[in-house]
Amino acid sequence: MRTRSVAVLTLAVALAGAGSPPPAAAGTPVPVADRTTPAAGPIASPIDRLLSGMTLPQKVGQLFTVYAYGADADAPAAADAATNRRLYGVDTPAQVVSKYHLGGVIYFAWTNSLQNPRQVTALSNGLQAAAGGVPLMISTDQESGVVSRLPAPATQFPGNMALGAGRNVLDAFTAAQITGRELRAVGIGQAWAPVADVNVNAANPVIGVRSFSSDPILTAGLTASQVLGLQLGANTSAAAKHFPGHGDTNVDSHTGLPVINHTRAEWNRVDAPPFRAAVTAGVDAIMTAHIVVPALDPSGDPATLSRPIVTGLLRGELGYRGVVVTDSLAMEGVRQKYGDDRVPVLALKAGVDQLLMPPNLDVAYNAVLTAVADGELTEARIDESVRRILTLKQKRGRLSWTPLDPGAAERTVGQPAHQRAAQGVTDRTVTAIRNDAGLLPYPGTGKSVLVTGWNSSVYNNVPALAGSLAARGASASALVTNLPTDAQITAAVTAAGTTDLTVVLTSRAWDTTTADPGGRQQALIRALVATGRPVVVVAVRDPYDIAHLPGVTTYLSTYSFTAVAMESLAKVLLGVTAPHGRLPVPIPVAGDPGTELYPFGHGLSWRTS
């Protein structure tokens, strides 16, 4: 099985590297109807039988994927029931599914859907029982790294840019395969991953380390690997996002409408290869972006609502036959030009199939029904999208549902073999960028180490790194400062003055307007460097921070603040393992994005003990 997987993976990556399939000539799209309408004749297939027996309201419900509040399908907490009542007019998640004949549900921690394997599995079973004749496709955003929804004990991988630093297609496959298996064990059949955007803009506020790389071919190969890992390795549906490419923007489409000014030639060279690779690998779904690309559609409409982009480019030129899904319809990028009643209708007219998280489900659902009644949309057009959705469900075994065993899910999620694999993958991603004085590897035994700086409330990476260092003989202490006050900077400087080595963790210290207002992380590092004591700075998110940290002579990047990343970092710092990662993006000079401070592919290493 492993040999077969590697062979298939190698073929897909070779195709991705070649940029295949090549785009068709402009203006010659493949007709959508030719690829989706069944031949005339008697109804025979399970999908035909299902579709023929569905009412229009049931068909329209299949188009929507939304969230509902509550850890239990039938008995949510009082506060969750109240929220469901306000949003949907019913109390329970099961009632939301039944009322709107939903095709899909998406899980979030903030909807109380994701607590532990037993609870998630029971919730999935309960929602499927409410779905009636057509089971749900349950989904979540499990990209790994900074966007990971399924909590511990689920196996955590370091995320896409770390995989880009590792440059190992089999590691990308393994990460996706294990992630997919754990999702499927708790009833989640669709991961909104991988991110196929090419992050060519270091100031990108929304993609960053969610991207594999700034290199289109590296991104394409790893995108194909993860599609195959999820689908071939775990029978879990993948969704490449965000078409036609969200990598070159300094605007977040959650809060605004980005404009990407790539020419058509630049789009073909930079943005298209990962999506072509995903199509080649047979990706089940492709998610649209709420971005304007004038070279692809001069109308000013976001890609999600653009027929030239969805039907002409994605369906026609790239030849994509699977499900096209919107990004969340609650995001401002898709709501600036049209009302919430128009957006779902225009998305369907553009060629989209699946409508994700409208801000008001009742408004969106009834808008589509009204559009059919008024003749703006035909029932045949609705059938076209429902057929694709049902085909996806059939491919992943979701046209029938057998209740899952919560105990089996608990044994699968986070099992030791998965954790060992995650650690092995992560050990190959840490990147050493600067080691001017040869401070690293550091002899930890008998030495005192202060770990300070930015800390995730989920992963507690500052104390996690201190614990990993202490386990290897260092006398390590932790001082969380996050975005430090002057008093916290003074405390860190005082602690560093009596410590052999200080390790400072940073997160997007380059962004002094949004992520780190006022540059407090930079101020902390300046104060620590001024002590003259040995200081190592480690970026645990974007690798770009070093450009804004004059005086730092020892600098690494993990691209991740997960527990496995901190364990890998500790091993590199103390020379247990060598750093193997290489920059998957260039680091530009601060204030001069056209000049490289460190080039793509840069990475140091050293001998280990």
N, C-alpha and C positions, 0 to 999 in steps of 0.2 A: 504493500500500500504506500509506504514512504517513497519507494522508487518511482511508482506511478505518479504520485503527487509532484515530486521534483521534476519529472519529465514534462508533465503538463505545465507546471510553473515556468520551466525554462522556455518552453515554446511561447507561452503568453508574453513573457518578458522580452523575448526576441522580437515578437511582433510589435510590442509597445515601443521598443527601442528603434524600430524601423519606421515608427509613426504610422503603421497601418491600422485600419484600412485607409488608403488615401482618400481625400475628399473628392466627391464628385464635382463635375464642372458646375460653376455657379449658375443658378437659374434652372437647374434640372433636378429638382427634388424628386425622391421616390414617392409616388402617391401613397398617402397614409392608408386610404381605403383598400388599396390592393394588398396590403400586408395584414389587415385586421378583420376584413369581412369574410366569413366562411363561404365556401362554395354553396351554390344552391342545391337543395336536396333535403331529404328527411332529417329531422333533428335526431342526433345520435349521441354526441359526446356529453359527458357530465356537465360541462360548462354550458352547452346549448340547452340542456334540460333545465338547469338552474335559471338561466337567463329568461327562458320562455315562461317560467312560472313566477317571475318576479313582477310586482307592481312597480309603477313609476316611482312612488315614494321609497320603495325598497331599493331600487336601482340608484336613486340619488343618494341615499344613505351610504351605499357602498363607496361613494367617492370621498367621503369625509373620514379623516383621522383626527380625533380630539382627545383631550384629557378629561378625567373626572376625578373628583376628590374622594379620598378614603382608602384605608388599608384593607377594607373588607368590601366585597362586591355588593353585599346585601345589608350590611349593618355598619355603616361608617360612623365615626364619632360625630357627636352633635354639631360641632363646628363645621366639619366637612359636609354633613347633610345640609346645613344652612347655606353653604357656598354653592353646592349643587342646585339647590332650590332657586337661588338667586340667578345662577347662570343658565339653568336648563329647565326650571320649573318642576323638577322631580328631586327626590332625596338621595337616591343611591346610585353608585356607578352602574349597577346592573340596569336600573331604570333608564339611565341616559342612553345606554346601548340599545335597549329595546325601543325607546320612544323614537329615536332617529334612525333605526335600522343600520347602525354604524358598520362601516367596513373595517375600521381600525381604531385602536386606542393607543395612545402614547403615554408612557410612564415617566414621572419625575419624582424626585425626592420631595419637592415642595408641594406636590399633590398628595403626599403621604402614601404613594404607591410602592415605594422601594424602601423596605426596612431590613428584611433578612430573607434568605432563600425560602424558608417555609411560608412566610407571609406572602411573598410575591407569587409563589406557585399557587397558593390557595386563591389569591385574587384572580390570577389568570383563569383558573378553573371556574370560578364563579362568573366571570365576565363571559367566558365561552358558553356557559350554560344559558346565559341571557341572550346570546346572539341568535338563537333559533336555527334556521336552515342553512345559513352561510356563516361559518366560523370567522372570527376576527383575525386580522393580522395585527398582533400586538407588537409595539416597537418602542425603542428608546434611543437616545443619542449616546451610544457607547463608542466614542472615537478612541478612547484611552488617553492618558495624559490629562490635560486641563479640562477636557470635556468627557467625564466618566460618570455615568448615572448609577450603575449598579454598585452599591457600597460593599465594603469589607463584610464578609470574608471573600468576596469576589476577587479573582486574580487581577492585579493592576499592572498594566504595562506602561512604559514611559511616554508613549505618544508618538505622533508621526515624525516630528523633526528629529527626535532622538533616533528613530529608525533610519531617517535620512543620513544622520551622522554615521550610523553603523554600516550603511550601504550593503546590507545583506538581505537579499530577496527571500531567502528561506526563513530568516528571523521575522520578516514582515508577514509571511504566510503563517508561521507558527503563532504569532501574536493574535492574528485575526481568527485562526482556527480555534484556539483556546477560548477567546472571547465569545465566539459564536456558540461553542458548545455550552458554555455556562449560561448564556442568554437563553438558549433553547431549553435547557434543563428547567428553567423557571417559567417557561411558557412564552418567552419573548422570541418571536420569529423573524424580526426585522431590525437590523442595526442601521441607524442613519450614519453610515460610514462606508468607505473612507472619504476624507477630504481630498479632493483632487486638484485643489487650487495651487497654483505655482506662486509662491510668496516672493515676488520680485521687488516689493516695496517694504523697506525696513520699518517704515512708520505705519504699517498696516495695523489698525487697532483691534481687528476682529478675527483675523486668521493667524498670522504669526506662527507659533510652534504647532498649530493645528495642521499646518502644511508640512509635507515631507521635505521640500527643498525649493530653491529658486531655479533649479535646473529642470527643464521640461522632461528630459529623458529619464533622469533619476526619479522624478515624481511619477512619470508614466509607469516605470517598471514596478515601483513599490505600490502604486495604486492597483495595478493588475494583480500583484501578489496578494494584496489584502482582499480583493474581490474573490479570488480563488480560495483563499483561506476561509473566508466566511461561508461561501456557497458550496464549494467542492469539499472543503474540510469539515464543515459543520452543518451543512444544509440549512443555513441561516441566510436570509435575504440581505444583500448589500445594496447600498444606495450611494453612488458617487455624487459628490457635491462640491461646489455650487456652480452649475452651468449658467453661462459660458465661461466662468472663471472670475473669482473674487480676490485674486492675489495682488493686484496692483491698485490699491486704493488706500487713502488715509481717512475714509469715512466709514463708520459702522452702519450697515444697513438695518440694524435693529433700531437705530435712532435717526437715520437720515437716508437719503437716496444717493448712493455713490454713482459717479460717472467715470467709466473706464475709457480712456482716450487712446487705446491701442488701435492701430490701423488694422485692416483686414489681414495684411501680411504678418503683422506682429501677433495677431490672434492665432493664426495658423501655426506660427513658430513657437509661441510661448504658452498660450492657454489651452490649445486644442489637444496636444499629444496625450495628456493623462485621460481625457474623456474618450479619445479614440481607443486608448488602451483598455479602458473599462468596457467599452462596447465590444472590443475584440474578446475580452475575457468573459463576456456574457452577463454583464451586470444586470440584476433584476430591476433596478430603479435608478433614475438620475434625478437629482433635486435641482430645481432652478434657483437662481439668485435674483434678489431684488436689486438689480443694478441696471444702469443705462449704458449701453455700448453703441454710440452713434454710428460707428463703422459697420455694425451688424444690423442696426435698425435705427434710422434717423428720426423716428417719430417721437422720441423722448419717453416712450413707455418702458417700464422695467422689463427685464427679460422674461419674468414670470408671466407677463401679459402680452408678450410679443409673438405674434404668429410667424413673422420672418425668422425669429430665433428658435422657437420651439418646433414648429412644423417644417419650416424651410431648411434650417441649419441642422438641428439635432435629428429630426426624423429623416429629412431628405438627404442632405450631404453626408452626414455621419451614418446614415442607415440604421438608426436605432429603432428597435421594435418593442422594447420593454415599456415599463410604467414610467411616466414622467410625473413627478410630485413637486408641489410647490414647497418652498421654505415656509416657515410660519406666516400665515396671513395676518397675524397680529403685529408684525414688524412694521415700523414706520416707512421703510423703503417701498413697500407696495401699497401704502395707504395715502400717499401724498397727493396723488393725481385723481384718484377715484374713490367713491364711497364704498363702505363695506358691503353694500348690497350689489355693487357692480363688479367688485374684484373677482369673486368666484366665477361669475358668468364670463367675464373677459378672459380669465385663465383657461376655462374650458374652450372658448372660441379660439384661443391661441394654440390649443393642442394638448394642454395638460390633462392628466387623468385623475390624480389624487390631490385633494385639497386638505392642507395641513393646518390645524389649529386656527380657524377663523376667530376673530375677536368676539363675535356674537353668532353662535351656531344657528340659532333660530332664524336670524336675518339671512345668513348665507344659504341655509338649506331651503328656505322658502323662496329666496331669490332665484335659485336654479329651477325649482318647480314652476315659478311664474314665467321664467324665460322660455321654458318648454311650452307652457300654455299659450304664450303670446307668439310663438313661432320664431323667437330669436335663436333658440336652440331646438334641435329636433331630438326626438326620442332615439333615433338611430345614432345620433352623436353621443348620447349618454350611453347607449349600448356598447359603442366602440370602446369607451374607457372602462366600463364595467367588465367587458370581456378581457381586457388586458389585466385588470386587477384579479379577476377570478383565475386567469391563467397563471399568474404569479403564485396565488395561493395553492393552486393545484401542483405546481412545480415543487413547492416546499412542503407538500403534504398537509395543507391547511384547508382542504375542502371537507375534511372530517376531523373530529376532535375526540380524543380519548383522555379522560382526566389524568393529570400527572400526579406522581407520588411525591409529596413534599419531602419525605425522607430521602428519596433518591436524589432529589435536587440538592438537598443539604450535603449529601456525600460527594456530589459532583463539583459544586461551586467552591472554588478555592482549594481544591484537593492538593496534597503535597507535590504531586508530579507537575501540576500546573504552576505552582509557586516556584519550583526549581527551574522550570523552563523560562519563566518571566525573569528570574534573576540572571540566568545565562544570557538571555537576549540583552538585558540592560547593561550587563558588564561590558558589552561590545560597543557601547554608545558614548561613554564619557569622552569629552574632547578637551585636551590641554591646548590652550591657545597661547599662553605666555608663561615662561619659566626662566626669566632673564638671569637670575642669580643662582639657578640650580637648587632652589629651596626644596623642590619636590624630586623624588619621593622623600617624605619626612620620617625620621626614625621615631616612631610613636612611643615605644617602650620607655617608661620612666620620664616622659615629657608631659607637660601640661598643655592642654589645647582648649581654647575658648571658642565655642561656636555661637555666633550671634547673627542678627539680621532678620530678614523677612521670613515669616512663618505662616504656613497654611493651617487654618483651623481644622481642616479635614485630616490632613496627613501629619501635622506637627513635625515638619521636616527638620527644624532646628534641634529639638531634643532627640529626634530619630538619628540624625547624623552623630550627635554627641554619644548616643548609646552605641552606635556601630563602631566609633573610634575607641570607646572604653572597652568594648568586647575584644579589641585587638591590642590591649595593653596601655593605651594612652590614658592619662588622667584628664578626662574631658568634662567640661561643664557647659551648660546651655543658658543663653541670655537672649530671650526673644525681644526684638525691638520693632519689627515691622516698619512703619513709617515713623522714625523715632522723634520724640520731643528732644529739646535741648538737654533736659535732665537725663533722658535715656542715653543720649550720646555721651554725656559725662560719665555715666555709670559704666558704659562699655569701655571707654578709654581707661578708666580706673582699673577695671578687671583685666584689660589687655596688658596693663603695665606690670602685672605680676604673673603673666602667662608666657610660656615659651612660644606659642604660636596662636594666632587668631585667624579663624576661618569665618568670613562674612558671606552670607547668602543674600543674593539680590533677586528681585523680580520686577522686570520692566523698569529698571532705574533710569532708562533712557527717556521715558515718557513722563516729563515733569508737569504735564498739564492734567492728565487723567489718572494714570496709574499711581503716580507719586507726586502729587501737587507740591510744588515748592522744592522738589529735589532733596527730600529728607534722607533718602538712602545715600545719595551722593555726599551729603554733608557728613554722615556717619563715617563713610570710608575715608574722606579727607582727614577727619580727626584721627582715625586709627593709623593711617599712613604717617601722619605727622609725629606720632610717638616714636618712630624709628624702629619699632618692634616688628618682627616678621608677620606679614599679613598675606593671606590667600583670599582672593575674591572668587566666588563661584556664582555664575548666573544660573538660577534654577528654572528660568523660563526662557525668554528671548536671549540669544547670545550677544545682542548688540550693545549691552551695557558698557563694555570695556572702552568704547569710543568716548564715553562721557566721564571716564574715571582716570584723569591724569595722575601719575605717580604710582599706579598699581603695576607691579612688575610680575606678579604671579596670578594667573587667571585661567579658570576652567569653565566649561559649560556642561550642564547635564540635561538641559531642555525640559526638565521635569523635576517636580518636588515630591514624587511618590516615594513610598518606603523603599522600594527596590532601587530607585535612583540614588537615595542616600546611602544605602548599603554599598552600591557600586562605587560611589564617590569616596567613601571611607577606604575602600580597598585600594583605589588609585592613589589617594593622598599618602597612604602608608606604604605603598610599594608592594602590596600583596598581588595586585594585577597592574598591568600597564594600561595607559589610556589608548584606546584603539580608534576612537571616533575622529572623523574629519569634518570640518565645517561643511554643512549642506547648503549654506548661504554665505555670501560675502558679508563682511562687516564694514560698513562705510564709515568714513571720517565724519565726526559730528558736524552737522551743518553743511556737509558737502556730499550728498548722496551719490554723486557721480565718481567719487574717488574712494578706492578701497584701502582700508586700514589693514585688513586681513582678507586674503582672497578665498574664494570657494575652494574647498579641498585642503585648506591649511589644518594641520594638526601635529602636535608634538608627541613624542613617546619617550620612554626611558626603561632601563633594565629594572627588573623586579628581583626581590630577594628570594 
